């Protein structure tokens, strides 16, 4: 039984990490309303533009983190 748990341990960690990132992404618009202007936020935390009154953006740190996770999982598979 312990052998099965060790097989799924990386997926459990990845699942927990994705849940945390999802909570952060859901909370980001709520937190953005607390700031007067999104231009004051450091560009590594959020980067985007306004289109027709909507702010469309992403987080470069999030993209880098997900890329690293992907590369680590790819390396573990090989």
DSSP file (Angstrom, degrees, kcal/mol; ACC not computed):
  #  RESIDUE AA STRUCTURE BP1 BP2  ACC     N-H-->O    O-->H-N    N-H-->O    O-->H-N    TCO  KAPPA ALPHA  PHI   PSI    X-CA   Y-CA   Z-CA
    1    1 A X     >        0   0    0      0, 0.0     4,-1.3     0, 0.0     3,-0.3   0.000 360.0 360.0 360.0 -36.1    0.0    0.0    0.0
    2    2 A X  H  >  +     0   0    0      1,-0.2     4,-1.6     2,-0.2     5,-0.1   0.804 360.0  61.5 -66.3 -28.0    2.9    2.4    0.7
    3    3 A X  H  > S+     0   0    0      1,-0.2     4,-1.2     2,-0.2    -1,-0.2   0.894 101.4  51.4 -66.9 -38.8    4.2    1.9   -2.8
    4    4 A X  H  > S+     0   0    0     -3,-0.3     4,-1.5     1,-0.2    -1,-0.2   0.871 107.1  54.0 -64.7 -37.0    0.9    3.3   -4.3
    5    5 A X  H  X S+     0   0    0     -4,-1.3     4,-0.7     1,-0.2    -1,-0.2   0.875 105.5  52.6 -66.6 -36.3    1.2    6.4   -2.1
    6    6 A X  H  < S+     0   0    0     -4,-1.6     4,-0.4     1,-0.2     3,-0.3   0.806 105.2  56.1 -70.7 -27.0    4.7    7.1   -3.3
    7    7 A X  H  < S+     0   0    0     -4,-1.2     3,-0.3     1,-0.2     4,-0.3   0.894 113.6  39.2 -68.7 -39.5    3.6    6.9   -7.0
    8    8 A X  H  X S+     0   0    0     -4,-1.5     4,-2.2     1,-0.2    -1,-0.2   0.432  88.2  96.3 -92.5   0.1    0.9    9.6   -6.5
    9    9 A X  H  X S+     0   0    0     -4,-0.7     4,-2.3    -3,-0.3     5,-0.2   0.906  84.3  48.6 -60.6 -44.6    2.9   11.9   -4.2
   10   10 A X  H  > S+     0   0    0     -4,-0.4     4,-2.4    -3,-0.3    -1,-0.2   0.890 112.4  49.7 -63.3 -35.6    4.1   14.2   -7.0
   11   11 A X  H  > S+     0   0    0     -4,-0.3     4,-2.4     2,-0.2    -1,-0.2   0.859 109.1  52.0 -70.3 -34.1    0.5   14.5   -8.3
   12   12 A X  H  X S+     0   0    0     -4,-2.2     4,-2.4     2,-0.2    -2,-0.2   0.928 111.3  47.0 -64.4 -45.5   -0.8   15.3   -4.8
   13   13 A X  H  X S+     0   0    0     -4,-2.3     4,-2.4     1,-0.2    -2,-0.2   0.923 113.3  48.6 -61.7 -44.7    1.8   18.0   -4.4
   14   14 A X  H  X S+     0   0    0     -4,-2.4     4,-2.5     2,-0.2    -2,-0.2   0.890 110.7  51.6 -63.2 -40.0    1.0   19.4   -7.9
   15   15 A X  H  X S+     0   0    0     -4,-2.4     4,-2.1     2,-0.2    -2,-0.2   0.919 110.9  46.6 -62.8 -44.7   -2.8   19.3   -7.1
   16   16 A X  H  X S+     0   0    0     -4,-2.4     4,-2.3     2,-0.2    -2,-0.2   0.910 112.6  50.8 -64.1 -41.8   -2.3   21.2   -3.8
   17   17 A X  H  X S+     0   0    0     -4,-2.4     4,-2.4     1,-0.2    -2,-0.2   0.903 110.7  48.5 -62.5 -42.1   -0.1   23.8   -5.6
   18   18 A X  H  X S+     0   0    0     -4,-2.5     4,-2.2     2,-0.2    -1,-0.2   0.857 109.4  52.7 -68.2 -34.7   -2.7   24.2   -8.4
   19   19 A X  H  X S+     0   0    0     -4,-2.1     4,-2.2     2,-0.2    -2,-0.2   0.924 110.7  47.5 -64.2 -43.9   -5.5   24.7   -5.8
   20   20 A X  H  X S+     0   0    0     -4,-2.3     4,-2.2     1,-0.2    -2,-0.2   0.920 112.4  48.9 -63.2 -43.8   -3.4   27.4   -4.0
   21   21 A X  H  X S+     0   0    0     -4,-2.4     4,-2.5     1,-0.2    -1,-0.2   0.869 109.8  53.1 -64.0 -35.8   -2.7   29.1   -7.4
   22   22 A X  H  X S+     0   0    0     -4,-2.2     4,-2.2     2,-0.2    -1,-0.2   0.900 107.9  49.6 -64.6 -41.4   -6.4   28.9   -8.2
   23   23 A X  H  X S+     0   0    0     -4,-2.2     4,-2.3     2,-0.2    -2,-0.2   0.906 111.4  49.7 -63.6 -41.0   -7.3   30.6   -4.9
   24   24 A X  H  X S+     0   0    0     -4,-2.2     4,-1.5     1,-0.2    -2,-0.2   0.918 110.6  49.6 -63.6 -43.0   -4.8   33.3   -5.7
   25   25 A X  H  X S+     0   0    0     -4,-2.5     4,-0.6     1,-0.2    -1,-0.2   0.861 112.2  47.8 -66.0 -34.8   -6.2   33.9   -9.2
   26   26 A X  H  X S+     0   0    0     -4,-2.2     4,-0.6     1,-0.2     3,-0.3   0.877 114.4  46.7 -70.7 -37.0   -9.7   34.1   -7.8
   27   27 A X  H  X S+     0   0    0     -4,-2.3     4,-2.7     1,-0.2     5,-0.2   0.693  93.3  81.1 -78.2 -18.9   -8.6   36.6   -5.1
   28   28 A X  H  X S+     0   0    0     -4,-1.5     4,-2.2     1,-0.2    -1,-0.2   0.900  91.9  46.5 -59.5 -45.7   -6.6   38.7   -7.5
   29   29 A X  H  X S+     0   0    0     -4,-0.6     4,-1.2    -3,-0.3    -1,-0.2   0.890 113.5  50.4 -64.3 -35.3   -9.5   40.7   -8.9
   30   30 A X  H  X S+     0   0    0     -4,-0.6     4,-0.6     1,-0.2     3,-0.4   0.922 113.0  45.6 -65.8 -42.9  -10.8   41.3   -5.4
   31   31 A X  H >X S+     0   0    0     -4,-2.7     3,-0.8     1,-0.2     4,-0.8   0.837 105.6  61.2 -68.8 -31.6   -7.4   42.5   -4.2
   32   32 A X  H 3< S+     0   0    0     -4,-2.2     3,-0.5     1,-0.3    -1,-0.2   0.815  97.3  59.0 -66.4 -28.4   -7.1   44.7   -7.3
   33   33 A X  H 3< S+     0   0    0     -4,-1.2    -1,-0.3    -3,-0.4    -2,-0.2   0.767  98.0  60.8 -69.5 -24.0  -10.2   46.6   -6.2
   34   34 A X  H << S+     0   0    0     -3,-0.8     2,-0.2    -4,-0.6    -1,-0.2   0.790  93.9  76.2 -73.1 -26.5   -8.4   47.5   -3.0
   35   35 A X  S  < S-     0   0    0     -4,-0.8     3,-0.1    -3,-0.5     6,-0.0  -0.585  78.9-137.9 -84.5 147.4   -5.7   49.3   -4.9
   36   36 A X  S    S+     0   0    0      1,-0.3     2,-0.4    -2,-0.2    -1,-0.1   0.936  88.5   7.4 -68.2 -45.9   -6.3   52.7   -6.3
   37   37 A X    >   -     0   0    0      1,-0.1     3,-1.0    -3,-0.0    -1,-0.3  -0.999  59.8-142.4-139.2 140.6   -4.5   52.0   -9.5
   38   38 A X  G >  S+     0   0    0     -2,-0.4     3,-1.1     1,-0.2     8,-0.1   0.656  96.3  76.0 -74.3 -14.8   -3.1   48.7  -10.9
   39   39 A X  G 3  S+     0   0    0      1,-0.2    -1,-0.2     8,-0.0     4,-0.1   0.730  86.3  62.4 -67.8 -20.2   -0.2   50.7  -12.4
   40   40 A X  G <  S+     0   0    0     -3,-1.0    -1,-0.2     2,-0.1     2,-0.2   0.667  83.0  96.2 -79.3 -16.1    1.3   50.9   -8.9
   41   41 A X  S <  S-     0   0    0     -3,-1.1     5,-0.0    -4,-0.2    -3,-0.0  -0.520  91.3 -99.0 -76.0 141.0    1.7   47.2   -8.6
   42   42 A X    >>  -     0   0    0     -2,-0.2     3,-1.6     1,-0.1     4,-1.5  -0.316  29.1-124.2 -59.5 138.8    5.1   45.8   -9.5
   43   43 A X  T 34 S+     0   0    0      1,-0.3    17,-0.4     2,-0.2    -1,-0.1   0.685 108.0  61.5 -64.1 -17.9    5.2   44.4  -13.1
   44   44 A X  T 34 S+     0   0    0      1,-0.1    17,-1.4    15,-0.1    -1,-0.3   0.745 105.1  48.3 -77.8 -21.3    6.4   41.0  -11.9
   45   45 A X  T <4 S-     0   0    0     -3,-1.6     2,-0.3     1,-0.3    -2,-0.2   0.902 130.7  -1.5 -82.7 -44.3    3.3   40.5   -9.8
   46   46 A X     <  -     0   0    0     -4,-1.5     2,-0.4    13,-0.1    -1,-0.3  -0.982  61.6-178.4-150.2 136.9    0.8   41.5  -12.5
   47   47 A X  E     +A   58   0A   0     11,-3.3    11,-2.7    -2,-0.3     2,-0.3  -0.995  30.2 108.3-137.0 127.0    1.2   42.7  -16.1
   48   48 A X  E     -A   57   0A   0     -2,-0.4     2,-0.3     9,-0.3     9,-0.3  -0.935  46.5-112.1-172.2-166.0   -1.7   43.6  -18.4
   49   49 A X  E     -A   56   0A   0      7,-2.7     7,-3.1    -2,-0.3     2,-0.5  -0.946  26.6-109.5-146.6 162.1   -3.7   46.2  -20.2
   50   50 A X  E     -A   55   0A   0     -2,-0.3     2,-0.4     5,-0.2     5,-0.2  -0.857  29.8-177.9 -99.9 131.3   -7.1   47.8  -20.2
   51   51 A X  E >  S-A   54   0A   0      3,-3.2     3,-2.0    -2,-0.5    -2,-0.0  -0.972  71.8 -24.1-130.7 116.0   -9.5   46.9  -23.0
   52   52 A X  T 3  S-     0   0    0     -2,-0.4     3,-0.1     1,-0.3    -1,-0.1   0.856 128.4 -46.9  51.4  41.6  -12.9   48.6  -23.1
   53   53 A X  T 3  S+     0   0    0      1,-0.3     2,-0.4     0, 0.0    -1,-0.3   0.364 118.0 109.5  86.8  -6.2  -12.9   49.1  -19.3
   54   54 A X  E <   -A   51   0A   0     -3,-2.0    -3,-3.2     2,-0.0     2,-0.6  -0.831  64.5-134.5-103.7 141.9  -11.7   45.6  -18.5
   55   55 A X  E     -A   50   0A   0     -2,-0.4     2,-0.5    -5,-0.2    -5,-0.2  -0.861  21.2-171.8 -95.8 119.8   -8.3   44.8  -17.1
   56   56 A X  E     +A   49   0A   0     -7,-3.1    -7,-2.7    -2,-0.6     2,-0.3  -0.954  26.1 135.0-112.2 121.6   -6.7   41.8  -18.9
   57   57 A X  E     -A   48   0A   0     -2,-0.5     2,-0.3    -9,-0.3    -9,-0.3  -0.938  34.1-154.2-156.3 176.1   -3.5   40.7  -17.4
   58   58 A X  E     -A   47   0A   0    -11,-2.7   -11,-3.3    -2,-0.3     2,-0.6  -0.905  28.1-108.1-148.1 173.5   -1.3   37.9  -16.2
   59   59 A X     >  -     0   0    0     -2,-0.3     4,-2.1   -13,-0.2     5,-0.2  -0.946  12.5-158.5-113.2 117.5    1.4   37.3  -13.7
   60   60 A X  H  > S+     0   0    0     -2,-0.6     4,-2.4   -17,-0.4     5,-0.2   0.857  97.3  55.9 -60.6 -33.8    4.9   36.7  -15.1
   61   61 A X  H  > S+     0   0    0    -17,-1.4     4,-2.5     2,-0.2    -1,-0.2   0.905 106.8  49.7 -64.4 -40.3    5.9   35.0  -11.8
   62   62 A X  H  > S+     0   0    0      2,-0.2     4,-2.5     1,-0.2     5,-0.2   0.907 110.3  50.0 -64.5 -41.7    3.0   32.6  -12.3
   63   63 A X  H  X S+     0   0    0     -4,-2.1     4,-2.1     2,-0.2    -2,-0.2   0.918 112.4  47.2 -63.1 -43.5    4.1   31.8  -15.8
   64   64 A X  H  X S+     0   0    0     -4,-2.4     4,-2.4     2,-0.2    -2,-0.2   0.913 112.3  50.0 -64.2 -42.8    7.7   31.2  -14.7
   65   65 A X  H  X S+     0   0    0     -4,-2.5     4,-2.4     1,-0.2    -2,-0.2   0.922 112.2  46.7 -63.0 -44.5    6.5   28.9  -11.8
   66   66 A X  H  X S+     0   0    0     -4,-2.5     4,-2.3     1,-0.2    -1,-0.2   0.865 111.2  52.3 -67.1 -35.1    4.3   26.9  -14.1
   67   67 A X  H  X S+     0   0    0     -4,-2.1     4,-2.5    -5,-0.2    -1,-0.2   0.911 110.0  48.7 -65.0 -42.0    7.0   26.5  -16.7
   68   68 A X  H  X S+     0   0    0     -4,-2.4     4,-2.5     2,-0.2    -2,-0.2   0.908 110.8  50.3 -64.1 -41.7    9.4   25.3  -14.0
   69   69 A X  H  X S+     0   0    0     -4,-2.4     4,-2.6     2,-0.2     5,-0.2   0.926 111.1  49.5 -61.2 -43.7    6.8   22.8  -12.7
   70   70 A X  H  X S+     0   0    0     -4,-2.3     4,-2.4     1,-0.2    -2,-0.2   0.927 111.7  47.7 -61.0 -45.7    6.3   21.5  -16.3
   71   71 A X  H  X S+     0   0    0     -4,-2.5     4,-2.3     2,-0.2    -1,-0.2   0.879 111.7  50.6 -64.7 -37.9   10.1   21.1  -16.9
   72   72 A X  H  X S+     0   0    0     -4,-2.5     4,-2.3     2,-0.2    -2,-0.2   0.932 112.3  46.1 -65.4 -45.3   10.5   19.3  -13.6
   73   73 A X  H  X S+     0   0    0     -4,-2.6     4,-1.7     1,-0.2    -2,-0.2   0.881 112.5  51.2 -65.0 -36.7    7.7   16.9  -14.4
   74   74 A X  H  X S+     0   0    0     -4,-2.4     4,-1.2    -5,-0.2    -1,-0.2   0.901 110.8  48.3 -65.2 -40.1    9.1   16.4  -17.9
   75   75 A X  H  < S+     0   0    0     -4,-2.3    -2,-0.2     1,-0.2    -1,-0.2   0.868 110.1  51.9 -68.5 -36.5   12.5   15.6  -16.4
   76   76 A X  H  < S+     0   0    0     -4,-2.3    -1,-0.2     1,-0.2    -2,-0.2   0.830 106.0  55.3 -69.1 -30.6   11.1   13.2  -13.9
   77   77 A X  H  <        0   0    0     -4,-1.7    -1,-0.2     1,-0.2    -2,-0.2   0.838 360.0 360.0 -70.2 -32.5    9.2   11.4  -16.7
   78   78 A X     <        0   0    0     -4,-1.2    -1,-0.2    -5,-0.1    -2,-0.2   0.471 360.0 360.0 -73.8 360.0   12.5   10.8  -18.6
